[in-house]
Amino acid sequence: MHSMKRLASAILIAFSAAGAAFATAAEAPAAAGALAPAYNLEADVTRVMKAFDVPGIAIAVVKDGKVVVAQGFGVRKLGDPAPVDGKTIFEIASNSKAFTAAGLAMLVDQGKLEWDDPVIKHLPDFRMYDPYVTAEMTVRDLLTHRSGLGLGAGDLMWWPTTTFSTDEIIHNLRYIRPATSFRNSYAYDNLLYIVAGKIIAMKSGKTWGETMREWILDPVGMKTTTTSLDELRNNPNVSAPHSRINGRISVVKPMPVANAIGAVGINTSAEDIARWMNVLLDGGKLGKGEDGKETRLWSDKQAREMWTAQTPMAINQPKPPLAATKPNFYAYGLGFQLRDYQGKLVALHGGALQGFYSRVLLVPEAKVGIAIFTNAESGPSLNALQYRLLDQYLGVAPTDWIGRIAEVDRETQAKEKERLKTESATRAAQSKPSLPLAAYEGEYKDPWYGSATIKRVGGKQVIAFSRTPDLTGEIEHFQHDTFVVRWKERNFNADAYMTFSLDHDGSIERMRMKPISTETDFSYDFQDLLFTPVKKKEK
């Protein structure tokens, strides 16, 4: 404990000089390969905010161990003039996974576990649907998205805010059917990072958040970074989340997800993430301690492990205007995606929670780190700034990525709008449900989520998910035995189809769901639910 405090003091001293330059670094003369004086970062960010309807953005850039940029643009909250600056806190969601991977790497260095240990060696009660997978899954497998689970499978146990505990989520993994065979292919998941966070907590004897604070945040000097929203109550410099509601960007309430720590949970600023990126780029090194000796969080061996390809990822063909963004290789390491750009390795990750998107990119060969935080749900805004800044720092001839990505985004949105219009126009609008509407009412149960209830409220049929207070919506008939649920919380942008199947006797056998829009966040994994009616005698 005391040695960690000394490390924290050393790091805080090391960063104090850089902190004084945060406000003006973007305009100062830059070294070769750094931000050239002629480059107007503010103009690019302002253009991105306007093009993609983003209220506020924070940018951090490090180069050769120095902080070049750590500043904010726009406002923290629509309707409030308070500006985003380098200290403004954003929820960075899945960019927390790198912290969990680093925590496990530190445990490996401490000799408390090995990457290829079976998970059940450390969590004896851990179970997957398939007993073989239970026995064979390793600590490494927890981080590499190759478990056989489908994309985002089981996320509805924590997203949006639920009443499940972390232990309940881990327990219910045993009821989620796999989508593919074990280690067959890549499919992003969050639940196994929750398991990884549990292992860190068990080995440290403290919570995941307390461990991250003691092992990483304090030593790195990330003073204002937190591992829960509760810790932000006394900090006025916090960004508000924004989502699109009926086509307009709006302030929405935060989405606490304390049960998903390990997968998400870190809230940080541009200034603090700059410190973290420098440690990552230096292989876990913190600098010299009070005794003059080099100190580090994890070894060179573990640094290489985290940035070694573990699971191949599919390479999609981008639209012609974005052809130059296509990587030659794409894989997942431990807490990082790995790809190439302009002939150089890039270790990166994204994060998404209600009202916040973020991205962190590291180019080890160039000693460059870039972090982009937004207080809106706009992937294209991140893409535009990502490639604009990468080109600037890697000395690549500039391309109008902002204009190109905005054009592709408009085309994509128009196609999705047309698809939905066609789907609605071609439905069997005159068809009727097989049963009287009242027959569809009652309680339904899914093996891993639990129950949802359909009942009549104020003349309308409403479905309510028992463990998710905000997942309540009105139901209307679509065609045949398919209905549409429109969620009361319109910022979810996750309306879904509900299709009922009948048994031979005309009774309801099951109910399946799936998102209506292809743009719905994959963590609304309605398609993984298999609801069956709860008979009255079973209540």
N, C-alpha and C positions, 0 to 999 in steps of 0.2 A: 504493500500500500504506500509506504513512504517513498520508495524508489519511483513509483509512478508519479507522485506529486512533484518530485525533483525534475522528472522528465517534462512535466507540464510547464514548470517554471522556465526551463531552458528554452522550450519551444515558444512560449509567449514572448520571451526576450528577443528571440531570433526574428519573430514576425512583427515586432513593434515598429521597426523602421519602415517595413513595407506598408504597414497600416496607414502611416502618415501620408503615403503617396496615392492611396486608393482613389481619391476624388479627382486627381488630375492626371493619372497615368495614361488615360486614353489620348490626351492631347500632347503628352510629352514626346520629345524626339525618341525614336525607338531604335534598337539595335537591328542589325541585319536579320531578316526573317521574322522580326516582330511586327507589331502594328505600325505601318508606315505613317508618318505625319500627315500625308495627303489623304489618307483613308478617313472618311467621315462615318464612324460607327453610329453616331446618333441619327444620321440621315437614313441609314439602312434600317435601324431598329424602328424608327418612326414610320418608315414606309411599310414595314412588316405589320406593325400594330394597326395601321389603317387598312392594309390589304386583307388582313385576316381577322379583323375585329377583336383585337386583344387589348385590354385596358392597361396592362402593365407587364414589363419584362425586366429581368435582372440578368446581367451577363458577367461571367468571370472568365478571364483568360490568364494562363500562366505560361511563361516561356523561359527555359533555361533556369528554372528554380526561382524565378522572380514573378511577382504579381504585376501583370501589365494592365489588366482591367478588372475592376470589381465595382460595378456601378448599376444603377437602376434607371428605368425610363418609364414614363407614363405614371399612372396612379395605382395606389393599392386597392382602391374601391371606387367603382363608378358612382359619380355624384358627390364624391369627396375629393378635395384637391390635394390631400396628403400624397406626396410623391413616393414612388419606389426608389430606394437607394441601395447602396451596397450592403446595408445591414438589415434590409427587409426580409422577413422570414417567409419562406414558401414551403409547402408540403411537397417533398420530392418523391414520395411513393416508392416505386420499385427501384429507384436509385439507392434505396436502403439495402438492397440485396448484396451490394458490394461490401457493405459493413458486416453483414452476416458471414459472407465468405471469408472476410479478413479475420473475423472472430474465430472461425473454425481453423483457419490457417495458424493462428496463434496457439490454439489448443494442440495442433499437430506439433508445432515447435516445442511445446511444453511437455510432449510425450503423453498427453492425456487421451489421445485418440489417433487413429490413422485414417487417411482418406478412404481407404478400401476396407475399413472395418464394417461388418454388417450393422445396420441401424439397430437391430434388436439386441446387439451387444451393449448398447448404451441406453436404449429405450425398450426394455423387454416386452412391454405391452403394445408396441407398435404393430399395426396390422394393415395390409393392403387387401384388396378383394381376392387376389390370387395368392394362395399359401406359398407358392414358389417365389413369387415376387417379394413377399414378406421376408422369406429366408435369405434371398439373394441381394436385396437392395442394400447398397452401401451408403456411407456418409457422402461420398462423391456423387452418387446418383441423386441425392436430395437436391443438388444444385444445378443439375445439367439438363433438365427438361426432357428426359428420355424414359420416364417411368411407365409409359403406356397410357397414362391419363390423357383425356382429350384436352383441347385448348381451354384453359380457364376452368377446368372441371372442379365443381364444388365451391366455386367462389361465392355463390349465393349464401354460403354460411357466414360470410363476413362483409359482403358488399351487396347493396348499401348497408349501413349500420345495422347489426343484428344483436340478438341477446345470447348468442352462442359464446361459450368460453373458449379459450385457446385449447384446452384439453378436450372439450367436446368436439371441436373441429378435427383434431388429430384422431380421436376415437372413430369418428364417422367416415374417415378415409376407407375403412374396411367395407363400406357399403357402396362405394362408387365403382361401377363397372369400368374396366379399361376400354379405351378406344382402339388401341393397337397392342401388339405384343411388347413385352418388356425389352427396353433398349432398341426397339425397332426404328424409331424415328423421333424427330424433335416436335414437341408440342408444349408451348409455354404454360407453366403452372405456377400457382402461388402457394398452394397448401403445403408442399414439401419444404418450402423455405420457412414456413411456420414450424414445421417439425425441426428443422435445423436450428431455429431460434430457441426451441425448447431444449435441445441438446446443450447449447451454449449456456443456458440458464442453469441446467442441472449440473454441469461441470464447474461452473463458477460459484454456485451456491447463492447466486443473486438473480434478479430478473434480467431479461435481455437488455432492457433499457439501462439499468444500473451498470451492467457489464460493459455496454457500449460506452457509457460515460467514463468509467474508470479506465478501460483498456485503450480506447481510441479517442473519444472526443476531447477529454481533458489533456492528454499528452500532445495531441495535435494542435491544441489551442482553439478549438471550436467552441468558444465561450457561450455564444447565444444559441447554438444548436440544441434541439430537444428531441426526445424520443416519444413524446406524447403531446397532444393538443392541450392537456391540462396545464402543462408547464409554461404555456404561452400566455396565461391569463394576465400576468403583470407586465407583459411586453406590448406597448402600443404600436410598435413597428412591425405589424404582421399583415400580410396581404390577405384580402378576402377572396374566396373562390367565386368564379363566374362560369355560368353555363348558358347555352342557347335555349331559350324558351320561345316557342312559336316564331322562330327565325330571328329573334333579337337577343343580344347578349345581356345577361341580367345577373345581379348579385344573388347567390344562393347560400344556404347555410352550410357550414363545414360538415364533413362526414367522418366522425370519429370511428376509427377501426382498431381499437386497442387490442382486440383479439387476434389481429393478423401481424403482430410484430414478428420480425424476422423476414417477412416478405415486404412489408412497408413499415413506416413508423418514424423515419427521420424527417425533421423539419429544420431547414437551414437557410443560410443567406449566401449571397455571392462572395462576401469576404471569407466566410468560413469554408465554403466549398473549395475556394482557391487553395487554402491550406491543405485540405484533403487531397486535392489533385496533385500537389507538389510531392506529398508523401507517396502516393501511388506511383508517380513517375520516377521516384527515386527508390523504388523497390522496397518500400516500408521503412526507409531511413528517416530519422527525426533530426539528425544533426548531432552535434557534440554536447554531451551532458556537462554538469558542473565539474566533473573530474577530468574533462578533456577527451574522454573516450567517446567514440561514435555510439549512438544509441539508435535502436530501431524497434519497430513494432513486430515485424515478422522477417523471416530469413529470406535470402536471395532465392533459395530453393522453393519456398512457398510463393514468392512473387512470380517465379516462372510458372508454377503450377496453375495459378489463377488465370494467367494469360496463355495457357496452352489449350488448343482446341480439344474439346471433349465430345461434342455432339454436332455433326454436320447439319447445316440449315439450308433450306431450299433457296436458290437464287432466282428471283423473279425478273422478268424482262420489263424494264421501265418503259414508260411512254417515250417516243422519239426525242422530245425536248430534254429529257432527263437521262439520255443514254450514257452520258459520262459518269453517272453516279453508280452504274452497275459494278459490283465487286467481282473479283476473280475467285475469291473464296469467302465463305460466310459460315461461321460456326459459333457455338456457345462454349465458353470456358467455365470458370467458377465465379459466378456473380457478374460476368461481363459477356457481351457479344463481341466477337472478333471478326474483323473484315479488313480488306485493304482499300486504300484510296490513294490514287496518284503514286502507286508503287510502295506505299508505306502501310505498316500495320496500324490499325485503329482499334483500340479497346473502348467499347462504349456501352451505354445502357440508357433506356428511357424510363420514365415514370408517369403514371396517370392515376389521379384520384379525382373525385367529383370537384370540378372547378380549377384543377391544376394539371399542367403538363410540364415535364422537364426532360432534359437530356444532358448527359455528361460524356464527353469524348476525350480520349487520351491518345496522343501519337508519340509513343516512346522514343522512336528514332530521332524525332525533331524536338523532343522535350517540350511538347506543346500540350496544354490541357484547356478545354473549352467547356463551360457549363452554361446552359440556357434554361432559365426558369420563366414560366408564363402563368398568369392567373386566369387562364381561360383554357378551354379544351380544343386546342388547335395544333394538330400534328403538322400540317403544312407550314405553320409559322416556324416551328422548330427546324424542319427540313431546310427552309429557305436560309435561315441564319446559320445552320450547321455548315452547309456547303460554302456559303459566302465567307465565313470566318476560316474554314479549313483552307480555302484557296488563298486567302490573304496571308495566313501564317506559313503555308507551305510554298509560297512563292509561285503560285499557279496563276496564269493569265486569268483575269476576272471574267466571270460569266454572270449574266443577269438571272441568277437563280431565283430571286424574289419574283420577277416577272414570269419566268417559266413555270415555277411551282404554282403561282396564283392561277395561271392559265389552265394547268392540268387539274387543279382543285375545282375550278369552276366547271370544267368539263365533267369531272367525276360526279359532282353534286347534281348537275343537270341530268346525267344518265340515271342516277339513283331516283331522282324525282320522277322521271319519265317511267322508270320501271315500276315504281309504286302506283303511279297513275294507271298504267296498263293492267297491273294486277287487280286493282279495284274495278276497273271498267270491264274486265273479262270474267269477273266472278259470276256465279249463278245467283243473281240478285233476287230472283223470284223464288228461290228454293226455301224450304222451311226446315227447322230442326226436326229430328226424328221423334222427339219426345216433347211433351209440354215443358215450358221453361222451368217450372217449379221442380221438375224431375232432375234437373242438373244441379240443383242446390244441395248443400250438405258439406260434410267434411271429407277431404281427400288427403292421402298420406303418401309421401315419398320416402324411400328407404334411408337416404342420407340427409335430406333437408328436414323432414318432419311434415307437419300438416299445413294445409291451406283450406280456407272455408269460403264457400260461395253461399251468399244469402241475399235476401231482398232488403234494401235499405232505402226508404223514401221513394218507393216506386221503381227503383232501379236495382238490377242485380250487381253485386259487388263481390270481388274476390279479395281476401286478406290473407297474407302470409303470416303464420303464427309467430315466427321468430324475427320478423323484419317489420318493425312498426310503420315504416314509410311505404312498404310495398303493398299498397291498397289501391284498387282501381275499379272503375265501372266497366261492365261487360256489355257488349252489343253483338248482335248476330252478324256474321259475315257471309257464310254460305253453308248449306247442308248442316253438318254438326261441328262446324268451325266457328268460333267466336273470336272477337278481338277484345283485349283488355287494354284500356287506356289509364295509365297510372295517374293518381291524384297529383303526385309530384312531377310536374311536366318537364322539369329540368333533367329527369332521368333519360329522356329521349330513347326509351326502351320499350315502347308498346309492343305487345306480343300476341301471336295467334294462340288460341286454345282449341285443340281438336279432341273431341270425345269419340271413343270407339265403343260399340255395343256388343254385348255378349249374345249368345244364341237365343236367350229368352227375352231380349229387348232391354235388359238392364245395362247400366253403364259399367263397362269393364275397366277402362282406364282413360286418363286424360293426359295428353302431351302438349308441350308448349314450345314455341320458338320465336325469336325476335322477328319483327316485321321488316325492319330496316337492316341492310348490310352494314350500316354505319354505327349500329348499336355496339357499345363496348362489350368485348367478349366476356367480361366478368359477369354479365347478366346471362349466365349459362342455362337459360330456361330449357334448352334442348336436352340437357342431361337429366332433367326431372322425369320421373315416371310415376304420376299420381294415380292411385287406385282409391275407389270410394271406401270410406270406413263404414262398415255395417253398424247399425244401431246397437246390436248386441255386443259389439267390440268396444263401444265407448266406455 
